[in-house]
Each structure stands twice: as C-alpha cells, then as structure tokens.
Amino acid sequence: MSSKTSVFGRSHAGFLFDMDGTLLNSIAAAERVWGRWAEGHGLDVAAFLPTMHGKRGIDTIRGLNLPGVDPEAEALVIERGEIEDVEGVVALPGAVDFLNTLPKDRWSIVTSAPTALARARIEAAGLPQPPKIVTAEDVMIGKPDPAGYRLGARHLGVDPARCLVFEDVMAGVLAAEAAGADVMVVTATHAHPLDTRHPTIAGYEGLDVRLDASGDMTLVRRA
C-alpha cells in the first residue's frame, strides 16, 4: 500500500474517483434533502447528517432499523429529491481541468450514488462525463466493500493494483485498500482531518499528469 509520498511519481494504468467530496461538493444539497427526510422520521438531524456521507442511501436507511420503514422505497424518495435539488453543487478546485488532461479511457467514477443522481451532479458541476461509471445499482454491497473499485478497474481493462483511487471518506479508503489500489485522499470538503496514512491533496490545482508511451499516467506536483 501507499506511503505518504509514494503515489507521486508512480505509474498507474487507471485513475478511479469517488464523486461526492472527491470531484465535487454536494454537501449543501445532500444535507438539505436528507435533513428534511431525517426530521420527518423524528431523527436528531444534527447527529444523523454526518453519518450519511459516502454510503449508498439504501445502506444508510437500512442501518437505522426504523420500524415500519421500507428502505428501498425511502431510498427512491431520497434519490428523487436529490436529483431535483442540485443547487450549489460545484466542482472542487482544479477538478475540471485535471480530468480534461486525462486519457478518456483511463479514468472513471465509482460512486455510492444512484446512476441518475450521479449523472445529474456531474452535469451540474460542469465535470466531463466518463463513458462508464460505477454506481449504487452496479454492486450488491456498497463501500467499504471493494466490489465497486474492482468493477471500475474492470471497466478500464486494468488490474485494480495498477489503479490510483481518489477518495474523501474512510469507507471509500477502505474499499480502495481492499481492492489493492493505491489511494489519494482529497480533503477539500473535510471539516476535520481524516486520520490516514495515505497522501492527501486539498484539490487538483497544482497537479499534473505525465503520460508514457503506453498511456500509463504518473501524478506529479507542478513545479
């Protein structure tokens, strides 16, 4: 696994990105929708909201074990609300330019969001749309299970061990580690530092990618 500095200067065959908190900031929109839902179910909204980031909505709802609540039906209610509310969804600093420098067949997104929501947020943030993304519908078990990142690597036609995963929450970091990938932690939306042994970046400004003859990518800091 990666040390604090080893991913810089190391060649990777593919880059895999989480979405929310990693490529874009959707916290305000997500917390508006989830906050209304939590309040309607009598939850302590302030205590609940920090627990719902980085996981599939259905997994969050199932974990609450609320009596008389159908997790699948409620997850669809949340999904519709989030698709309709993308106000304030913005790309992280430098993310658009950074993604546009990457070969289109060498990167993808692995998100806990459903497909329709993921595409809506990517569009709202002005990010390029990768041809294939891994979403909540594509896996039986969400992060921290590694299935999503393994599938993302398969879509790129590369070994997960030759991928660099960009993540912002511990569930995603654990998923990437279990898949055998290198990890870069993005801290742009963190209120508190994530306790990690992996290297961190605040955003994508100041980063470059060098391509070799085979199309493999090396992440470097701009001089």
Summary of the structure (lengths in Angstrom):
residues: 223
radius of gyration: 17.0
end to end distance: 26.0
largest distance: 57.9
contacts: 718
relative contact order: 0.22
helix: 39%
strand: 17%
